[in-house]
Amino acid sequence: MTWGETVPPGLALWASLVLPGWASLRLLGVRGLVALAAAPAVTTALAGVLGLLYPVLEVRWTLPSAVVGVAAGVLVAAAAGFLLGTAARRSTDERHALWLPPPLPERSAGLLSGSLALAVALVCVPMAVGMSSPDSPAQAWDAVFHLNAIGSVRSTGNASTLGGLAELYGGRAVYYPAVWHAIVAVAPGFTSVPAAASTAALVVGGPVWLVGVAAFTRAVLPERALPALVAPVLAATFVAFPVVVLTVLAQEPMGLSLALLPGVLALLVVALRTRWFWPAKVSAALALAPAAAGVALAHGSGVFSLLVLGGLPSVVILVRQARQGWAAGRPRAVLAGVAVALVVTATTVTLLVTFPAFLATLSYERAGAGSYLPVLARLVTDTPQVYWYGKGAGNLVVSALAIIGAAMSVREQRHRHLVAVLVVAAALVLLAAGPPENPLRVLTGFWYTQAARIAPLVVIPAVVLAAGALAALAERLDAGLHARARAVPPWAVPVSLLLVVVMLTAGARWDLKVRITASVHDPGAIAWGTMLVDDELAMIERLPERLPEGAVVLGDPFNGSAYLPALAGVDVVFPQLGPLGGEDRRLLETSFRELRDDPAVCRAVDALGVTHVYTDTAGAEDGAKVSDRTSGLREVDTSAGFTLVDRGGTASVWRLTACS
């Protein structure tokens, strides 16, 4: 599949993410850029709920069943909108209308389209170049899992977050956020799992993320159109998100959750600024709830990401409104609101502390640096918090604009909550990557104590502040030019400044984006050990024709065999790189090569239904990925009891007869 061939299904994937949520939000009174930005989060929530519901109803997750379920969700929104009056013309009534940022002028709307198109190109094209081909599978620890999870949803029809991916855990039903996999699994037009995953990364990291950034900027700074126009291009200069998260980290579900955040934050601003008339405020709450649920269902860390970016502003604004309501003689309404907030908070905390996966995440341990200064330097320059891609000036231009914007906010006493949020997010990054003995480091466990997973939270407020600073600079330059009686089109100065920013950031960090992406997709440049090379991939593509139906392949998952379910539809004993547990699997990991001397090995082989074996002679000295945990699956003597099926590069697939 070529990149040109992915354009129609990619557009269809984007439309399927946007249209159901957009229709639902429109029916609840949300319109304009905010509706477009928050729509993917609502659609994600619908997919997540359906994924949980369908196994109970014994309905398979397929494209037709997904369409029917999502349509039912839109009908529910229509009913709510009709009852509240937001779906009718009377929504212009003050009691029914939500607060929304004023529509952009017609000329500005056209400029925003151009800005978004440029930003999408600056993000997606270098990522596509680094991938080289949409069929090139990502070679990272989590990437193996996510590719096989898409294949699992396709084969089982189960997209539940509560046990839907049991195939990847040796049959154990465990919690794992499966919404991203569910959406990609039914994306029309894709036969290749890697092509669907790669295209989804571009859709999520491109238009979904960038439209959200523009909408959030517009909601926070509604008095001026210019900040929203420049925000997407400024966001495209960062590599912390989406490039690092969606490629070298291969955190696809978390990446979806992060990409949805700006649009949901824009909707949060709408809900907070909507006046306290019951139809309007209820409509805002009904719109916000599924959008926030979409962030959480995409990945559990989304709950805490929302709290970091939206919690403080929400508390400040709601306290201010409560005081105003009390002074206006509405104490009962204020007390009722406080009671609801306390109940929701207590319920959430109770559910979290009784959830084993949450407690395990909090206790996650990771090595840290001896000082905060190097971490701070990487954060300010937007240098990847994982791996080393060489020296460079980084994103100092946009970081400087963000600092100037923060200083302006403090001085003018406007939007200071953005500065506070920026400081909190930056502090979390420092805690995650800094000295491990700091007791506050436990707060970063929500993101697996990894700075690279938290850094995107810094990007969102930084872009808004930088956009405000760039807009102010453009307005001053424009006023100076007009004072000198020079006729300049109103868009000339901001467009020129944006082009300067793109040039000063080396084409919005174009080459770095290519290198980061290639470090996951190019077999010659893999960051943490190569698992597949071109000849091996060609062999895997031939295997469906050369293996019998029902074949089960045993192999070291680190040598490429773990890709067989996603790339060839072949069952394997180890479908992910993480340990699966079980005595038989542990025995094979450490002792399979002793099958001629240890009868227990053949008993384990028979118990797991193994029919074929995947071997690879490449070692660490060849750049291959190697793990001590699976030492028993390497250097296997295949001189007897093994019949060659196919070979590609240093990898081979054998029919196992030694245990017959």
C-alpha positions, 0 to 999 in steps of 0.5 A, spaced: 500 500 500 502 506 498 501 513 501 497 515 496 492 509 497 491 511 504 488 518 503 481 516 501 481 511 507 484 516 512 479 521 510 474 516 511 477 515 518 477 522 520 470 523 518 468 517 522 471 520 528 468 527 527 461 526 524 458 522 529 460 526 535 459 533 531 452 531 530 451 529 537 454 536 540 450 540 534 444 537 537 446 539 544 447 546 542 455 546 541 457 549 534 462 552 530 470 550 531 468 547 538 464 542 536 468 540 530 474 540 535 470 536 541 467 531 536 472 526 536 472 525 543 464 524 543 465 519 538 471 515 542 466 515 548 461 512 544 466 507 541 468 505 548 461 504 551 459 500 545 465 496 546 463 494 553 456 493 551 456 489 545 460 483 549 454 483 554 449 483 548 453 478 544 454 482 538 460 482 534 464 489 533 464 490 526 463 496 522 456 495 521 455 494 528 459 500 530 455 504 525 448 502 528 451 503 535 453 510 534 447 512 530 443 510 536 448 514 540 446 520 536 439 519 537 440 519 544 443 526 543 437 528 539 432 526 544 436 530 549 437 536 545 429 536 543 427 536 551 432 541 553 430 546 547 437 546 544 436 542 538 430 547 536 430 554 534 429 557 541 436 555 542 437 562 541 433 564 547 438 566 553 436 560 557 437 555 552 443 558 549 450 556 551 456 560 551 460 560 545 466 564 542 464 568 537 465 565 530 471 567 526 470 573 520 469 570 513 476 572 511 479 569 518 476 562 517 479 562 510 486 563 513 484 558 519 483 553 514 490 555 510 493 555 517 491 548 519 493 545 512 500 547 513 500 545 520 497 538 518 503 538 512 508 540 517 506 534 522 504 528 517 509 529 511 515 528 515 512 522 519 510 519 513 517 520 510 520 517 516 515 511 516 517 510 508 511 506 507 504 505 510 505 497 511 512 498 515 510 496 522 513 500 528 518 496 531 517 498 539 515 494 545 508 497 545 507 497 538 508 490 537 502 489 542 498 495 539 498 491 532 496 485 535 491 488 539 488 491 532 488 484 529 485 481 535 479 485 535 478 484 528 478 476 529 474 476 535 469 481 534 471 483 542 473 491 543 471 491 550 476 495 555 475 489 560 478 483 557 477 484 550 484 483 548 485 477 552 488 473 546 494 477 548 494 475 555 494 468 554 487 468 555 486 472 561 481 477 561 484 484 564 483 491 563 486 495 557 484 501 554 481 498 547 478 504 544 483 506 539 484 499 537 476 498 536 476 504 532 482 502 527 480 495 527 473 497 523 476 503 519 474 502 512 479 501 506 484 497 510 487 490 509 493 491 512 494 492 520 500 496 519 497 501 514 491 502 518 495 503 524 500 508 521 494 512 518 491 512 524 497 515 527 497 521 522 490 522 523 490 523 530 496 527 530 494 531 525 487 534 524 484 531 530 490 534 535 491 541 531 483 542 530 483 541 538 489 546 539 485 552 535 479 551 538 482 551 545 486 557 543 479 560 540 475 559 547 481 561 551 482 568 547 475 569 544 477 577 544 482 576 538 481 572 532 489 572 530 491 567 536 487 561 534 489 562 527 497 562 528 496 556 534 496 550 529 502 552 526 506 553 533 503 546 535 506 543 529 513 545 531 513 541 537 516 534 537 513 532 544 507 531 541 504 527 537 511 525 534 514 522 540 508 519 543 505 516 537 512 513 534 518 512 538 514 511 545 508 507 540 503 509 546 497 509 541 491 509 546 495 514 550 496 518 544 489 518 542 487 521 549 492 526 549 490 528 542 483 529 544 485 533 550 485 540 547 478 539 544 475 537 550 478 543 554 475 548 549 468 544 551 470 545 558 471 553 557 464 553 554 461 549 559 464 554 565 462 560 561 455 558 560 450 562 564 447 558 570 440 557 566 438 550 567 437 548 560 443 551 558 447 549 563 445 542 563 446 542 555 453 544 557 454 538 562 451 533 557 456 535 552 462 535 556 460 529 560 461 524 554 467 528 551 471 527 557 469 520 558 472 519 551 479 522 553 478 517 559 476 511 555 481 512 550 486 511 556 486 512 563 491 517 564 486 522 561 483 523 567 489 525 570 491 529 564 484 533 564 485 534 572 492 537 571 490 542 565 482 543 567 482 542 574 485 548 577 481 553 572 474 549 573 475 550 581 477 557 580 471 559 576 466 555 579 468 558 586 467 565 583 460 563 580 458 560 587 460 566 591 456 570 586 450 566 586 450 566 594 450 574 593 445 574 588 440 570 593 441 563 591 444 559 596 440 552 595 443 552 588 450 553 590 449 548 596 446 543 591 452 544 586 457 543 592 454 537 594 454 534 587 461 536 586 463 532 593 459 526 591 462 526 584 469 527 587 468 522 593 465 516 588 471 517 583 476 517 588 473 511 591 473 507 584 480 509 583 483 506 590 479 500 589 481 499 582 488 494 582 490 497 575 490 504 578 494 502 584 499 498 580 500 504 576 501 509 582 507 504 584 510 504 577 518 505 578 523 508 573 530 510 574 531 518 574 536 523 573 541 526 578 539 533 577 533 537 574 537 542 570 538 537 564 531 535 564 529 542 564 533 544 558 530 538 554 523 541 556 525 548 554 528 546 548 523 540 546 528 535 546 525 528 546 525 526 553 527 519 551 533 516 546 538 521 544 537 524 537 543 529 537 544 536 538 540 542 536 537 548 537 530 545 539 524 549 539 527 555 543 523 560 538 516 558 540 518 557 547 521 564 548 514 566 545 510 562 550 515 565 556 513 572 553 506 570 553 506 568 560 509 574 562 504 578 559 498 574 562 501 575 569 502 583 568 495 584 565 492 579 570 488 575 564 488 568 563 493 567 569 490 560 570 494 558 563 501 560 567 499 556 573 497 550 569 504 550 565 508 551 571 504 544 574 505 540 568 512 542 567 513 540 575 510 534 573 515 532 567 521 534 572 519 530 577 518 524 573 525 525 570 529 527 576 532 524 582 527 518 584 528 519 591 523 525 591 517 523 595 512 527 590 515 523 584 509 518 586 504 523 583 507 522 576 505 514 577 499 516 573 503 517 567 508 511 568 513 515 571 515 517 564 517 524 562 515 523 555 508 521 557 507 528 561 511 533 556 505 533 551 501 537 557 506 542 557 505 543 550 498 545 550 498 551 555 505 553 551 502 553 545 496 558 547 501 563 551 505 563 545 500 564 540 497 570 544 504 573 544 505 572 537 498 575 535 500 581 540 507 582 536 503 582 529 498 587 532 504 592 534 508 591 527 502 592 523 500 598 527 507 601 526 506 599 519 500 603 518 502 609 522 508 610 517 502 610 512 504 603 508 498 599 506 499 592 508 494 587 507 491 585 514 494 578 514 501 579 511 504 581 518 502 574 522 503 570 515 510 573 515 511 572 522 509 564 522 514 563 516 519 566 520 518 561 526 517 555 521 524 557 518 527 558 525 525 552 527 528 548 521 522 547 517 518 546 524 523 541 526 522 537 519 528 533 519 528 531 527 521 528 526 523 524 520 529 521 524 524 520 530 519 516 526 525 512 522 528 510 529 521 506 529 520 504 522 527 503 519 530 497 520 537 500 519 535 505 524 531 502 530 532 505 537 532 499 541 534 493 537 531 491 530 526 485 530 524 485 523 528 486 516 526 487 509 527 479 507 524 477 514 518 481 512 517 478 505 517 471 509 512 473 514 507 475 508 508 469 505 507 465 511 499 464 510 500 460 504 505 456 507 503 454 514 497 450 515 490 452 518 490 452 525 498 453 526 501 455 532 508 458 532 513 458 538 518 463 537 522 468 541 518 475 541 524 479 540 526 476 534 520 478 530 515 472 531 511 476 535 508 480 529 505 474 526 498 475 528 498 482 526 502 481 519 500 474 517 494 472 521 498 466 524 497 464 532 503 465 536 505 463 543 508 469 545 504 475 542 507 481 545 514 482 548 511 483 556 511 476 560 505 472 560 506 468 565 504 460 566 508 455 567 509 452 560 510 459 557 516 460 562 519 453 561 519 454 554 522 461 555 528 459 559 529 451 556 526 450 549 533 449 546 533 443 551 527 439 548 531 433 547 534 432 554 528 435 558 521 431 557 518 437 560 519 441 554 515 437 549 509 436 554 509 444 555 509 444 547 504 439 547 500 443 552 500 450 548 499 446 541 505 448 538 506 446 531 511 450 528 518 454 531 520 461 529 528 462 529 533 468 528 540 467 528 541 475 529 544 477 535 545 483 539 552 484 535 548 485 529 543 490 532 537 485 534 533 486 540 535 481 545 532 479 552 535 475 557 528 473 559 527 468 553 534 466 552 531 458 552 528 460 545 535 462 542 541 458 539 536 452 538 539 446 534 534 445 528 539 439 525 534 434 527 526 434 529 525 440 525 523 441 517 524 448 514 518 451 511 521 458 509 527 463 510 528 470 510 534 473 512 537 470 518 530 468 520 527 461 519 520 458 520 520 450 521 515 445 522 516 442 529 517 434 529 522 433 535 516 432 540 511 428 535 
